[in-house]
Amino acid sequence: MTPPPLLLAAHGTTDQAGVDAFAALAERVGKLAAADGTRVAGGFIELSAPALRDAVSSLVNGHPAAMVAVPLMLSAAGHAKGDIPAALARESSRHPGLTWTYARPLGPHPDLISLLDKRVAAVGGSTPPAVLLVGRGSTDPDANADVVKTARLLWEGRDYPLAETAFVSLARPDVPEGLDRCRLLGARRIVVARYFLFPGVLPDRVAEQAARYAAAHPELDVAVAGVLGDCDELADVVVERYREALAGDIRMNCDTCLYRIPLPHHEHRHGAAQAPHHHPHDPA
């Protein structure tokens, strides 16, 4: 029996390097999944091509059936909880009979944490540096907590003198505040680990902010690590998420989801219906 197709669902970017890295990963996952006959396609919900609807059409090919969608997100925030499911619902309306199994986001995952360690080591020098892990940032506390958890897991069992967390948007501490925390804790060599899948506007912003901070603090040695990027480790995690979805083993973290419990200052979102943002290019 032919396994259900695998759809890679990403947000989109105006950065061509990010688009290219996504395409390279989709090709890598396709080769990996082809071993058991699984077809793979990937698309973006906005900002760049290929559009998600085109990827779905290529997999449907006139015969709507069951598919597995893997969100290319490192944590479950608004895009994973609302925007991608809304996009999948639009595709079901376009292709009557099409059904979905929705996998969980990619992180935190031990293989991605090991990959972060490799990215830090590539720029960190011979002595373990202090690490500032910088995530995207969200209005969803659970998503931000995942980044903090990742930083702690990165620190555990490794020789970093410390590992702090920062965010480039929507949450604090921001990058300069995170670097300040490292400095005040005694760090003189700091690697800024960008917790992003692909190149893009936000990872570039992290690097720019780190460079400005370093220029203002010449007593510090500040380096910026590469993003996770297209690689075998990331492709393996994608396929793992696909397979656990097929097996019905989708262990979403719902205990601290702001839509399920009334978190402080987020009580108005408890039980609220999802309201994904408007996509004027795709009005279906």
C-alpha positions in Angstrom: 0.0 0.0 0.0 1.3 3.4 -1.0 1.9 5.6 2.1 0.2 9.0 2.3 2.1 11.9 0.7 4.1 14.2 2.9 3.4 18.0 2.7 6.0 20.4 4.1 4.2 23.5 5.2 6.3 26.6 5.8 5.4 30.3 6.5 7.4 32.0 3.7 10.1 34.7 3.5 11.1 37.6 1.3 14.7 36.3 1.5 15.8 34.3 -1.5 18.4 32.4 0.5 15.7 31.2 2.8 13.5 30.1 -0.2 16.5 28.3 -1.7 17.3 26.5 1.6 13.7 25.4 1.9 13.7 24.0 -1.6 17.0 22.2 -0.8 15.5 20.6 2.3 12.3 19.6 0.5 14.5 17.8 -2.1 16.5 16.1 0.7 13.4 15.0 2.5 12.0 13.7 -0.8 15.0 11.5 -1.4 14.9 10.2 2.1 11.2 9.4 2.0 11.3 7.9 -1.4 12.8 4.7 0.1 9.2 3.6 1.1 7.4 5.3 -1.8 6.4 8.4 0.0 5.9 11.4 -2.3 6.9 14.8 -0.9 6.2 18.4 -1.8 6.5 21.6 0.1 5.1 25.1 -0.1 4.6 28.4 1.7 1.4 29.9 3.1 2.5 33.5 2.1 5.3 35.8 0.9 7.1 33.4 -1.5 6.7 30.6 -4.0 6.0 27.8 -4.2 2.6 28.4 -2.8 1.2 25.7 -0.5 -1.8 25.3 -2.8 0.5 24.4 -5.7 2.3 21.8 -3.6 -1.0 20.3 -2.5 -2.2 20.2 -6.1 1.0 18.4 -7.2 0.4 15.7 -4.6 -3.3 15.4 -5.2 -2.9 15.1 -8.9 -6.6 14.7 -9.4 -7.1 12.0 -6.8 -7.8 13.6 -3.3 -6.9 11.3 -0.5 -5.2 11.4 2.9 -2.0 13.4 3.4 0.3 14.2 6.3 1.3 17.9 6.8 4.5 18.6 8.7 4.7 22.2 9.9 8.3 23.5 9.4 8.2 25.3 12.7 10.4 25.0 15.7 7.6 25.6 18.2 3.8 25.7 18.2 2.9 29.4 18.0 0.4 31.2 15.9 1.6 30.0 12.5 1.5 26.3 13.6 -1.7 26.6 15.6 -3.7 28.8 13.3 -2.3 29.9 10.0 -1.2 26.5 8.6 -4.3 24.6 9.7 -6.4 27.4 8.1 -4.4 27.0 4.9 -5.0 23.2 5.0 -8.7 23.8 5.5 -8.7 25.9 2.3 -7.1 23.1 0.4 -9.7 20.6 1.6 -12.4 23.0 0.2 -10.5 23.1 -3.1 -10.1 19.3 -3.2 -13.3 17.6 -1.8 -12.3 14.3 -0.2 -8.9 15.4 0.8 -8.1 14.7 4.5 -5.2 15.7 6.7 -3.1 14.3 9.6 -1.3 17.2 11.1 2.1 16.5 12.6 3.7 18.4 15.5 6.3 21.1 15.1 10.0 20.0 14.8 11.4 21.2 18.1 12.5 20.8 20.8 14.2 17.7 19.5 17.5 16.1 20.7 18.9 16.0 17.1 18.2 19.7 16.6 19.9 20.5 19.9 22.9 18.6 18.9 22.9 20.4 15.6 22.8 23.7 17.5 25.9 22.6 19.4 27.6 21.9 16.1 26.7 25.4 14.8 28.1 26.9 18.0 31.3 24.8 17.8 31.9 26.0 14.2 32.4 29.6 15.4 33.1 29.1 19.2 36.9 28.5 19.2 38.8 26.0 21.2 37.3 27.0 24.6 33.6 26.5 25.2 31.9 29.9 25.0 28.9 31.3 26.7 25.8 30.8 24.5 22.9 33.2 23.8 20.2 31.2 22.1 18.0 33.6 20.2 14.5 32.5 19.0 11.9 34.3 16.9 9.7 35.3 19.8 5.9 35.1 20.1 2.9 36.3 21.9 2.3 32.7 22.9 4.0 32.0 26.2 4.2 28.2 25.5 6.2 28.9 22.3 8.6 31.2 24.1 9.0 28.6 26.9 10.0 26.0 24.2 12.9 28.3 23.3 14.0 28.6 26.9 13.7 24.8 27.3 15.9 24.4 24.2 18.6 26.7 25.7 18.6 24.7 28.9 18.8 21.4 27.1 21.7 22.8 25.0 23.5 23.7 28.2 22.9 20.4 30.0 25.8 18.0 29.7 28.0 20.4 27.7 30.8 22.6 28.9 29.4 26.0 28.2 29.9 28.3 31.2 26.3 29.5 30.7 23.4 29.5 28.2 21.0 32.4 28.2 17.9 33.0 26.0 16.7 36.0 24.0 14.2 36.8 21.3 14.4 38.9 18.2 10.7 40.0 18.3 7.5 40.1 20.4 9.1 38.9 23.6 11.8 39.8 26.1 14.7 39.7 26.7 15.7 41.0 23.3 19.1 40.4 21.8 21.0 43.4 23.5 19.3 42.5 26.8 20.4 38.9 26.4 24.0 39.8 25.6 23.9 42.2 28.6 22.8 39.3 30.8 25.8 37.2 29.6 28.2 40.1 30.1 26.9 40.8 33.6 27.3 37.1 34.5 31.0 37.3 33.6 31.0 36.1 30.0 33.7 37.5 27.7 33.3 35.1 24.8 29.7 34.8 23.6 28.3 32.9 20.7 24.9 34.0 19.5 23.1 30.8 18.4 20.3 31.7 16.0 17.5 29.2 16.5 16.0 29.4 13.0 15.6 26.8 10.3 16.6 28.9 7.3 18.3 32.2 6.4 15.9 35.2 6.4 15.1 38.7 7.6 14.9 37.8 11.3 18.1 35.8 11.5 19.9 38.7 9.7 18.4 41.1 12.2 19.8 39.0 15.0 23.3 39.1 13.5 23.0 42.9 12.9 22.0 43.5 16.5 24.8 41.3 17.8 27.3 43.2 15.7 26.1 46.5 17.0 26.4 45.3 20.6 29.9 43.9 20.0 31.0 47.2 18.5 29.8 49.0 21.7 31.6 46.5 23.9 35.0 45.9 22.4 36.1 44.0 25.6 33.8 41.2 24.5 34.4 38.5 21.8 30.9 38.0 20.2 30.4 35.6 17.4 27.2 34.6 15.5 26.5 31.0 14.6 24.8 29.8 11.5 21.1 28.9 11.3 20.2 25.2 11.4 19.8 25.1 7.6 19.3 22.3 5.1 21.0 19.2 6.3 20.5 15.5 7.0 19.8 16.0 10.7 16.9 18.3 9.9 15.5 16.0 7.2 15.6 13.1 9.6 13.5 15.0 12.1 10.9 15.9 9.4 10.6 12.3 8.4 10.3 11.3 12.1 7.4 13.7 12.6 5.7 12.3 9.5 6.0 8.7 10.8 4.8 9.5 14.3 1.8 11.2 12.8 1.0 8.1 10.7 1.3 6.0 13.8 -1.1 8.3 15.7 1.7 9.3 18.2 1.3 13.1 18.0 2.4 14.3 21.4 1.4 17.9 21.3 2.2 20.0 24.4 -1.4 21.1 25.4 -0.9 21.4 29.1 0.4 25.0 28.9 -1.4 26.1 25.7 -3.0 29.5 26.2 -6.1 28.4 24.3 -6.6 25.5 26.8 -5.8 27.1 30.2 -6.2 30.7 31.4 -2.5 31.8 31.6 -1.9 35.1 33.5 -2.5 38.1 31.2 -3.8 35.8 28.5 -7.1 34.9 30.0 -9.0 36.5 27.1 -7.5 33.9 24.8 -8.7 30.9 26.8 -11.1 28.9 24.7 -11.0 31.5 21.9 -11.6 30.4 18.3 -8.6 30.5 16.1 -8.4 33.6 13.9 -5.5 33.2 11.4 -4.4 36.3 9.7 -5.8 37.3 6.3 -4.1 36.1 3.2 -5.2 38.4 0.4 -3.3 36.5 -2.2 -5.4 33.4 -1.5 -9.0 34.4 -0.8 -10.6 31.0 -0.9 
